[in-house]
């Protein structure tokens, strides 16, 4: 039971980190120090997405699930939780590059306003 709860808490943390990677640039509009936290997270998120890597939180979640008597999953976090909600089965590299491009586009938009406000 405890391991299952820890795995569920890790999923919440993972979702929060993923949301921060996607939208964290907009937090720079309020806090000027935010890019120092967000840009490394954004680089990590893009690298994981396009390199076919698995975030270390995914194996940790699977390990906690197995300790709790549940089955883990083989694919990455995004493929297991997010992609199943947004896309049909069969994540291709085209979709992964598209997701990375959208991620960069959202954050270029966020940071362009940040830089304009900073120079004003």
C-alpha positions in Angstrom: 0.0 0.0 0.0 2.7 2.5 1.0 4.7 1.7 -2.2 1.6 2.2 -4.4 1.0 5.6 -2.7 4.6 6.6 -3.3 4.3 5.6 -6.9 1.1 7.6 -7.3 2.8 10.6 -5.6 5.6 10.2 -8.0 3.2 10.4 -11.0 1.8 13.6 -9.6 5.4 15.0 -9.3 6.1 13.8 -12.8 3.0 15.5 -14.2 3.9 18.7 -12.4 7.4 18.6 -13.8 6.1 17.9 -17.3 3.7 20.9 -17.0 6.6 23.0 -15.8 8.6 22.0 -18.8 5.8 22.9 -21.2 4.6 26.1 -19.5 7.3 27.2 -17.2 8.5 30.0 -19.5 5.3 31.9 -18.7 6.3 31.9 -15.0 9.2 34.1 -16.1 6.7 36.9 -16.7 6.2 37.1 -12.9 9.5 35.9 -11.5 12.7 37.0 -13.3 14.8 34.2 -11.8 12.5 31.5 -13.2 14.5 31.0 -16.4 17.4 29.7 -14.3 15.2 26.8 -13.2 13.1 26.4 -16.3 15.6 26.5 -19.1 17.5 23.4 -17.8 14.2 21.6 -17.3 13.2 22.6 -20.8 16.5 21.3 -22.2 16.0 18.0 -20.3 12.4 17.6 -21.6 13.4 18.2 -25.2 16.3 15.8 -24.9 14.2 13.1 -23.4 11.5 13.6 -26.0 13.8 13.4 -29.1 16.4 11.0 -27.9 14.0 8.2 -27.1 15.3 8.2 -23.6 13.3 7.4 -20.5 13.2 9.9 -17.6 14.7 8.3 -14.5 11.4 8.9 -12.7 9.7 6.3 -14.9 11.8 3.3 -13.7 11.5 4.6 -10.2 7.7 4.6 -10.5 7.8 1.1 -12.0 10.0 -0.1 -9.2 7.7 1.3 -6.5 4.7 -0.2 -8.3 6.3 -3.7 -8.3 7.2 -3.3 -4.6 3.5 -2.5 -4.1 2.4 -5.6 -5.9 1.3 -3.8 -9.1 2.6 -4.2 -12.6 4.9 -1.6 -14.0 4.9 -0.4 -17.6 7.5 -0.6 -20.4 7.1 2.6 -22.3 8.0 6.1 -21.0 5.9 8.3 -18.8 4.5 10.5 -21.7 3.7 7.4 -23.8 2.0 5.7 -20.8 0.0 8.6 -19.4 -0.2 11.6 -21.7 -0.1 10.1 -25.2 -2.8 7.6 -24.4 -5.1 10.5 -23.6 -4.2 12.7 -26.6 -3.1 10.4 -29.4 -4.0 7.0 -30.8 -1.7 4.1 -29.9 1.6 4.0 -31.8 3.8 7.0 -30.9 6.0 7.6 -33.9 9.2 9.6 -34.1 7.3 12.1 -36.3 4.9 12.8 -33.4 7.8 13.0 -30.9 9.6 15.6 -33.0 6.3 17.5 -33.5 5.8 17.5 -29.7 9.3 18.8 -29.2 8.7 21.5 -31.8 5.5 22.5 -30.1 7.3 22.5 -26.8 9.9 24.9 -28.2 7.3 27.1 -29.9 5.3 27.5 -26.6 8.5 28.5 -24.8 9.8 30.8 -27.5 6.5 32.6 -27.2 6.8 32.8 -23.4 10.4 34.0 -23.4 10.0 36.5 -26.2 7.6 38.4 -24.0 10.0 37.9 -21.0 12.9 39.5 -23.0 10.8 42.4 -24.3 9.6 43.2 -20.8 13.1 42.9 -19.4 14.5 45.4 -22.0 11.8 47.9 -21.4 
